[in-house]
Amino acid sequence: MEYLPKDDRYSRMTYRKCGNSGINLPLISLGLWHNFGGVDDFGTCREIIRSAFDSGITHFDLANNYGPPPGTAESNFGKILGKDLAPYRDELIISTKAGYLMWPGPYGDHGSRKYLLASLDQSLKRMGLEYVDIFYSHRYDSETPLEETMGALAQAVKSGKALYAGISNYPPDQTADAARILSELGTPCLIHQVKFSMFVREPENELSRVLRKKMIGCIAFSPLAQGLLTDRYLKGIPADSRAGKPHGFLKTAQITPELLEVVRKLDKTAQSFGITLAELALNWVKSHDFITSVLVGVSSKQQLDTNLRILNLPDFSPEQMSMINSCLPEAT
Ligand SMILES: NC(=O)c1ccc[n+]([C@@H]2O[C@H](COP(=O)([O-])OP(=O)(O)OC[C@H]3O[C@@H](n4cnc5c(N)ncnc54)[C@H](OP(=O)(O)O)[C@@H]3O)[C@@H](O)[C@H]2O)c1
């Protein structure tokens, strides 16, 4: 049946300005790293994407290697675009990335111009798109001059195959250098995609200062620590969970008794606030002023619905943040 998106979708979402740009991103964006590959159920993928768009999620985040097998998240997303979202292309911010291993040999990994531009062409083909909205260098590559990697991003923008350039997983100093080079090339850095959650707090320090100074947007990935910061693992490891699947990037060895003790404390705090642990974790991320968007992954529409509830929650007060942070180990 023909898909008709909900008319009230834009009044259901909050949008935040992305750095010093004209782009507003939804406070919650959807990532397709897991659960959208060739191994996953296409009907569920389609239901989640439709439901996301119906809720005002305009930003879908991909990378060349998402699957498994690598590339299949992009081809599945391309199919869903073709079936449901093609008439709404101008309402979407679609991103992809290159930087991790994608094909064999010396030109299918890292940060060379050769790799990035070939990979972007392949991504566009898989998604059936003429351009992506954001093209990212997926990680900093110390073996390639930063001028070359940033030059490739600028070339992607100048050729019309991407509208904006972004970086991901870059350390603070390299972020500042990348931003300077991109500005000099006339294609400013729109956004930095960083790992940020109650369990990964480094971006709160030096990196957030660089992003504020350079007026770069920030989108936080793995805000639920791949599901650890939810009730998913409180009673064991479900077979249909990321840690329970053989291809999931979350490994059972990471789910230690010490970690579960912290998760239980956080769960109790969430209950005392009258919200779920997932909501606590996502609201904690969104309460940081350098965050433009919270980039979640979900394996079902129900999970997405729960996560969207943070749109109705005010940011945590400093007192609430201290109460939550006191449950976290010092090293986070
Ligand atoms: N730039 C990079 O290097 C990089 C790296 C990683 C990710 N990313 C991006 O960030 C996106 C999000 O990363 P992520 O998938 O690790 O994010 P996440 O939001 O931390 O974890 C997602 C997982 O948490 C569980 N979950 C989500 N909502 C839940 C809820 N309400 N209740 C219970 N469990 C819930 C689901 O696990 P189950 O599947 O077990 O149900 C889901 O697959 C990726 O898709 C990708 O776009 C980027």
The ligand as an SDF file (V2000), in Angstrom:
LIG
                    3D

 48 52  0  0  0  0  0  0  0  0999 V2000
   30.6920    7.1460   13.4850 N   0  0  0  0  0  0  0  0  0  0  0  0
   30.9090    5.9740   14.0170 C   0  0  0  0  0  0  0  0  0  0  0  0
   32.0370    5.4710   14.1130 O   0  0  0  0  0  0  0  0  0  0  0  0
   29.7230    5.2090   14.5440 C   0  0  0  0  0  0  0  0  0  0  0  0
   29.9190    4.0620   15.3310 C   0  0  0  0  0  0  0  0  0  0  0  0
   28.7990    3.4240   15.8390 C   0  0  0  0  0  0  0  0  0  0  0  0
   27.5290    3.9060   15.5450 C   0  0  0  0  0  0  0  0  0  0  0  0
   27.3830    4.9990   14.7390 N   0  0  0  0  0  0  0  0  0  0  0  0
   26.0410    5.5140   14.3790 C   0  0  0  0  0  0  0  0  0  0  0  0
   25.2470    5.6610   15.5440 O   0  0  0  0  0  0  0  0  0  0  0  0
   24.0420    4.9030   15.3860 C   0  0  0  0  0  0  0  0  0  0  0  0
   23.5720    4.4370   16.7320 C   0  0  0  0  0  0  0  0  0  0  0  0
   24.5400    3.5770   17.3100 O   0  0  0  0  0  0  0  0  0  0  0  0
   24.0560    2.3570   18.1780 P   0  0  0  0  0  0  0  0  0  0  0  0
   23.1560    1.5080   17.3680 O   0  0  0  0  0  0  0  0  0  0  0  0
   25.2380    1.7500   18.8010 O   0  0  0  0  0  0  0  0  0  0  0  0
   23.1710    3.1770   19.2610 O   0  0  0  0  0  0  0  0  0  0  0  0
   22.5310    2.8910   20.6650 P   0  0  0  0  0  0  0  0  0  0  0  0
   21.3050    3.7250   20.6030 O   0  0  0  0  0  0  0  0  0  0  0  0
   23.5250    3.1340   21.7210 O   0  0  0  0  0  0  0  0  0  0  0  0
   22.1620    1.3340   20.7140 O   0  0  0  0  0  0  0  0  0  0  0  0
   21.1360    0.8160   19.9340 C   0  0  0  0  0  0  0  0  0  0  0  0
   20.6480   -0.4980   20.5270 C   0  0  0  0  0  0  0  0  0  0  0  0
   20.1090   -0.2790   21.8160 O   0  0  0  0  0  0  0  0  0  0  0  0
   18.9540   -1.0700   22.0020 C   0  0  0  0  0  0  0  0  0  0  0  0
   17.8160   -0.1760   22.2520 N   0  0  0  0  0  0  0  0  0  0  0  0
   17.4880    0.9800   21.6100 C   0  0  0  0  0  0  0  0  0  0  0  0
   16.4040    1.5400   22.1520 N   0  0  0  0  0  0  0  0  0  0  0  0
   16.0300    0.7410   23.1700 C   0  0  0  0  0  0  0  0  0  0  0  0
   14.9800    0.7980   24.1150 C   0  0  0  0  0  0  0  0  0  0  0  0
   14.1050    1.8040   24.1440 N   0  0  0  0  0  0  0  0  0  0  0  0
   14.8840   -0.2080   25.0310 N   0  0  0  0  0  0  0  0  0  0  0  0
   15.7570   -1.2370   25.0290 C   0  0  0  0  0  0  0  0  0  0  0  0
   16.7820   -1.3460   24.1530 N   0  0  0  0  0  0  0  0  0  0  0  0
   16.9120   -0.3660   23.2300 C   0  0  0  0  0  0  0  0  0  0  0  0
   18.7680   -1.8960   20.7460 C   0  0  0  0  0  0  0  0  0  0  0  0
   19.4310   -3.1230   20.9710 O   0  0  0  0  0  0  0  0  0  0  0  0
   18.9200   -4.5370   20.3730 P   0  0  0  0  0  0  0  0  0  0  0  0
   19.3360   -4.4880   18.9360 O   0  0  0  0  0  0  0  0  0  0  0  0
   19.6580   -5.5020   21.1980 O   0  0  0  0  0  0  0  0  0  0  0  0
   17.4300   -4.5590   20.5380 O   0  0  0  0  0  0  0  0  0  0  0  0
   19.4990   -1.0880   19.7090 C   0  0  0  0  0  0  0  0  0  0  0  0
   19.9570   -1.8490   18.6310 O   0  0  0  0  0  0  0  0  0  0  0  0
   24.4320    3.8050   14.4100 C   0  0  0  0  0  0  0  0  0  0  0  0
   23.3230    3.2170   13.7900 O   0  0  0  0  0  0  0  0  0  0  0  0
   25.2890    4.5730   13.4590 C   0  0  0  0  0  0  0  0  0  0  0  0
   24.4770    5.3180   12.5740 O   0  0  0  0  0  0  0  0  0  0  0  0
   28.4520    5.6510   14.2460 C   0  0  0  0  0  0  0  0  0  0  0  0
  1  2  1  0
  2  3  2  0
  2  4  1  0
  4  5  1  0
  4 48  2  0
  5  6  2  0
  6  7  1  0
  7  8  2  0
  8  9  1  0
  8 48  1  0
  9 10  1  0
  9 46  1  0
 10 11  1  0
 11 12  1  0
 11 44  1  0
 12 13  1  0
 13 14  1  0
 14 15  2  0
 14 16  1  0
 14 17  1  0
 17 18  1  0
 18 19  2  0
 18 20  1  0
 18 21  1  0
 21 22  1  0
 22 23  1  0
 23 24  1  0
 23 42  1  0
 24 25  1  0
 25 26  1  0
 25 36  1  0
 26 27  1  0
 26 35  1  0
 27 28  2  0
 28 29  1  0
 29 30  1  0
 29 35  2  0
 30 31  1  0
 30 32  2  0
 32 33  1  0
 33 34  2  0
 34 35  1  0
 36 37  1  0
 36 42  1  0
 37 38  1  0
 38 39  2  0
 38 40  1  0
 38 41  1  0
 42 43  1  0
 44 45  1  0
 44 46  1  0
 46 47  1  0
M  CHG  2   8   1  16  -1
M  END
$$$$
